Amino acid sequence: MSSSLHEESGSGGETLRLKLPNRFDALEAARLSVLRFLAPHQPSPRALYAVELVLEEALTNVIKYAFRDGDSHEIDLTVRIEADGIVLRFEDDGVAFDPLQAPEPRAPSTIEEAVPGGLGIALLRRHCSSADYRRLGGRNVLTVRVSSA
């Protein structure tokens, strides 16, 4: 995994750019890189929780479902600090999928119906202040904003 830190002129913020392989072992390295990048900015515990949750859910979904060919692919992750929040942008060349259009999961009516998993997209929606999906040039682009408060 490679990373670089760029100061963006005029925006008052900083940007972290990561290129991740589409493998689960990249999740922890990405999480640690993002936490190191955010540390000097001292986001609230709530914001850190939301960033970690969004990061894990979005990357897990991409790794699990975006690539059907079994080949190696790169996932581009950009984390930007802004005055009112933290913006995470995920880009991949996998199959088109808009997580914002996925239906809300149905709550089980009994404990027997309850099964683990399937709540990631709902959690992502609940813990971000805004989200946007676009399909650009054969790439999925998911941009999520987490409030810094």
C-alpha beads as a LAMMPS data file, in Angstrom:
LAMMPS data file: protein, C-alpha beads

149 atoms
148 bonds

1 atom types
1 bond types

-500.0 500.0 xlo xhi
-500.0 500.0 ylo yhi
-500.0 500.0 zlo zhi

Masses

1 110.0

Atoms # bond

1 1 1 0.000 0.000 0.000
2 1 1 1.327 3.414 -0.850
3 1 1 0.215 6.653 0.699
4 1 1 0.970 10.299 0.332
5 1 1 -0.033 13.450 2.160
6 1 1 -0.860 16.569 0.170
7 1 1 -1.676 20.053 1.372
8 1 1 -4.400 21.503 -0.837
9 1 1 -3.913 25.186 -1.478
10 1 1 -6.961 27.347 -0.941
11 1 1 -9.031 24.708 0.863
12 1 1 -7.499 25.098 4.308
13 1 1 -7.396 21.348 4.614
14 1 1 -5.126 18.398 4.113
15 1 1 -5.622 15.301 2.018
16 1 1 -4.482 11.727 2.463
17 1 1 -4.453 9.529 -0.624
18 1 1 -4.160 5.752 -0.379
19 1 1 -4.066 3.073 -3.035
20 1 1 -5.247 -0.213 -1.548
21 1 1 -5.260 -3.714 -2.984
22 1 1 -8.675 -5.394 -3.068
23 1 1 -7.726 -7.722 -0.201
24 1 1 -9.053 -7.889 3.340
25 1 1 -5.561 -7.664 4.797
26 1 1 -5.420 -4.068 3.501
27 1 1 -8.278 -2.950 5.783
28 1 1 -6.243 -2.646 8.979
29 1 1 -3.353 -0.851 7.280
30 1 1 -5.826 1.618 5.752
31 1 1 -7.541 2.181 9.102
32 1 1 -4.229 2.871 10.846
33 1 1 -3.083 5.244 8.087
34 1 1 -6.334 7.198 8.317
35 1 1 -6.162 7.398 12.130
36 1 1 -2.543 8.651 11.981
37 1 1 -3.559 11.253 9.419
38 1 1 -6.535 12.447 11.503
39 1 1 -4.762 12.484 14.902
40 1 1 -3.231 15.995 14.648
41 1 1 -6.681 17.388 13.773
42 1 1 -8.210 15.958 16.960
43 1 1 -11.627 14.927 15.636
44 1 1 -14.258 14.140 18.252
45 1 1 -14.646 10.529 19.425
46 1 1 -17.995 10.459 17.599
47 1 1 -16.383 11.595 14.342
48 1 1 -13.583 9.022 14.689
49 1 1 -16.121 6.261 15.310
50 1 1 -18.101 7.307 12.225
51 1 1 -14.958 7.492 10.059
52 1 1 -13.819 4.023 11.146
53 1 1 -17.274 2.555 10.585
54 1 1 -17.700 4.136 7.146
55 1 1 -14.172 3.113 6.173
56 1 1 -14.652 -0.511 7.181
57 1 1 -18.131 -0.889 5.683
58 1 1 -17.312 0.776 2.359
59 1 1 -14.025 -1.080 1.849
60 1 1 -15.503 -4.418 2.934
61 1 1 -18.334 -4.042 0.428
62 1 1 -15.937 -3.163 -2.381
63 1 1 -13.590 -6.064 -1.603
64 1 1 -16.440 -8.583 -1.227
65 1 1 -18.696 -7.606 -4.105
66 1 1 -17.110 -5.250 -6.661
67 1 1 -14.740 -7.612 -8.436
68 1 1 -15.956 -10.790 -10.088
69 1 1 -12.826 -11.678 -12.043
70 1 1 -10.629 -12.810 -9.139
71 1 1 -7.849 -10.468 -10.317
72 1 1 -5.993 -7.848 -8.299
73 1 1 -7.493 -4.375 -8.377
74 1 1 -6.726 -1.079 -6.674
75 1 1 -9.122 0.872 -4.523
76 1 1 -8.368 4.585 -4.299
77 1 1 -9.190 6.173 -0.972
78 1 1 -8.978 9.901 -0.379
79 1 1 -9.526 11.418 3.073
80 1 1 -9.836 15.199 3.231
81 1 1 -10.106 17.451 6.258
82 1 1 -12.536 20.322 5.809
83 1 1 -13.722 23.017 8.212
84 1 1 -16.992 21.245 8.973
85 1 1 -16.107 17.605 8.516
86 1 1 -14.073 14.739 7.159
87 1 1 -14.670 13.628 3.589
88 1 1 -13.878 10.068 2.478
89 1 1 -13.879 9.240 -1.225
90 1 1 -13.718 5.640 -2.417
91 1 1 -13.012 4.812 -6.077
92 1 1 -12.846 1.395 -7.719
93 1 1 -13.189 -0.171 -11.147
94 1 1 -15.578 -2.891 -10.006
95 1 1 -19.121 -3.612 -11.125
96 1 1 -21.475 -0.654 -10.849
97 1 1 -23.170 -0.478 -7.470
98 1 1 -24.839 2.485 -5.813
99 1 1 -25.020 1.693 -2.096
100 1 1 -27.285 4.687 -1.560
101 1 1 -30.015 3.057 -3.668
102 1 1 -29.900 -0.269 -1.822
103 1 1 -33.081 -0.908 0.167
104 1 1 -33.037 -0.668 3.949
105 1 1 -32.748 -4.132 5.474
106 1 1 -35.925 -5.507 7.002
107 1 1 -35.723 -5.839 10.756
108 1 1 -36.236 -9.422 11.909
109 1 1 -39.490 -10.025 13.764
110 1 1 -38.053 -12.887 15.844
111 1 1 -34.629 -13.831 17.180
112 1 1 -34.734 -16.893 14.919
113 1 1 -34.959 -14.639 11.854
114 1 1 -31.981 -12.538 12.939
115 1 1 -28.775 -13.295 11.071
116 1 1 -25.402 -11.558 11.274
117 1 1 -24.451 -9.130 8.537
118 1 1 -26.397 -7.162 5.977
119 1 1 -26.507 -3.922 7.960
120 1 1 -23.370 -2.236 6.622
121 1 1 -25.072 0.097 4.168
122 1 1 -27.691 1.126 6.748
123 1 1 -24.901 1.856 9.261
124 1 1 -23.014 3.864 6.658
125 1 1 -26.115 5.969 5.981
126 1 1 -26.733 6.610 9.692
127 1 1 -23.206 7.722 10.518
128 1 1 -22.506 10.165 7.707
129 1 1 -23.865 13.670 7.302
130 1 1 -24.029 13.285 3.507
131 1 1 -23.174 10.755 0.834
132 1 1 -22.978 10.791 -2.952
133 1 1 -22.461 8.021 -5.511
134 1 1 -21.518 8.425 -9.150
135 1 1 -20.375 6.108 -11.915
136 1 1 -17.589 7.975 -13.730
137 1 1 -15.539 6.521 -16.565
138 1 1 -16.288 2.926 -15.590
139 1 1 -15.489 3.593 -11.926
140 1 1 -17.600 3.644 -8.783
141 1 1 -17.084 6.867 -6.853
142 1 1 -18.599 7.032 -3.360
143 1 1 -18.082 10.253 -1.422
144 1 1 -19.090 10.340 2.228
145 1 1 -18.954 13.282 4.653
146 1 1 -18.684 12.769 8.395
147 1 1 -19.382 15.699 10.692
148 1 1 -16.298 16.728 12.681
149 1 1 -18.409 17.552 15.756

Bonds

1 1 1 2
2 1 2 3
3 1 3 4
4 1 4 5
5 1 5 6
6 1 6 7
7 1 7 8
8 1 8 9
9 1 9 10
10 1 10 11
11 1 11 12
12 1 12 13
13 1 13 14
14 1 14 15
15 1 15 16
16 1 16 17
17 1 17 18
18 1 18 19
19 1 19 20
20 1 20 21
21 1 21 22
22 1 22 23
23 1 23 24
24 1 24 25
25 1 25 26
26 1 26 27
27 1 27 28
28 1 28 29
29 1 29 30
30 1 30 31
31 1 31 32
32 1 32 33
33 1 33 34
34 1 34 35
35 1 35 36
36 1 36 37
37 1 37 38
38 1 38 39
39 1 39 40
40 1 40 41
41 1 41 42
42 1 42 43
43 1 43 44
44 1 44 45
45 1 45 46
46 1 46 47
47 1 47 48
48 1 48 49
49 1 49 50
50 1 50 51
51 1 51 52
52 1 52 53
53 1 53 54
54 1 54 55
55 1 55 56
56 1 56 57
57 1 57 58
58 1 58 59
59 1 59 60
60 1 60 61
61 1 61 62
62 1 62 63
63 1 63 64
64 1 64 65
65 1 65 66
66 1 66 67
67 1 67 68
68 1 68 69
69 1 69 70
70 1 70 71
71 1 71 72
72 1 72 73
73 1 73 74
74 1 74 75
75 1 75 76
76 1 76 77
77 1 77 78
78 1 78 79
79 1 79 80
80 1 80 81
81 1 81 82
82 1 82 83
83 1 83 84
84 1 84 85
85 1 85 86
86 1 86 87
87 1 87 88
88 1 88 89
89 1 89 90
90 1 90 91
91 1 91 92
92 1 92 93
93 1 93 94
94 1 94 95
95 1 95 96
96 1 96 97
97 1 97 98
98 1 98 99
99 1 99 100
100 1 100 101
101 1 101 102
102 1 102 103
103 1 103 104
104 1 104 105
105 1 105 106
106 1 106 107
107 1 107 108
108 1 108 109
109 1 109 110
110 1 110 111
111 1 111 112
112 1 112 113
113 1 113 114
114 1 114 115
115 1 115 116
116 1 116 117
117 1 117 118
118 1 118 119
119 1 119 120
120 1 120 121
121 1 121 122
122 1 122 123
123 1 123 124
124 1 124 125
125 1 125 126
126 1 126 127
127 1 127 128
128 1 128 129
129 1 129 130
130 1 130 131
131 1 131 132
132 1 132 133
133 1 133 134
134 1 134 135
135 1 135 136
136 1 136 137
137 1 137 138
138 1 138 139
139 1 139 140
140 1 140 141
141 1 141 142
142 1 142 143
143 1 143 144
144 1 144 145
145 1 145 146
146 1 146 147
147 1 147 148
148 1 148 149
